[in-house]
Amino acid sequence: MWLLFAVLSSVFAALTSILAKVGIEGVNSNLATAVRTLVVVVMAWAMVFITHTQTGITGITPKSWIFLILSGLATGASWLCYYKALQMGEASKVVPIDKMSVVITLLLAFIFLHEKITIKSAIGCVLIGAGTLLMVL
């Protein structure tokens, strides 16, 4: 089931980039990010209430609160930078660089989460990096 959601995430991320590039024309990138964020907040809370999981908020540990807040700050910074880059550059160049986050995530997972880097994932990282370079040059 995770694979289905991962594929759907990829499709929606692609749509996000194309829709954003069209929608951001003539709009300040920070304002556009704020509008997008508001929509995401409403949608996320709607899902919480639809799935009746709102009572779980009291079970969130202080450690989880800290890391969820930090993750939210990182997401906000990422979105602000992404929208500014998208406004200034071509989507076909901005998006591949943004997707370098895959390589960075693998490295950070190795360093901080002690996840293993296999030969296959190392080769994949190199190929993603090389592919990104080819796409943006």
Salt bridges, closest charged atoms under 4 A:
ASP98 OD2 - LYS99 NZ 3.46
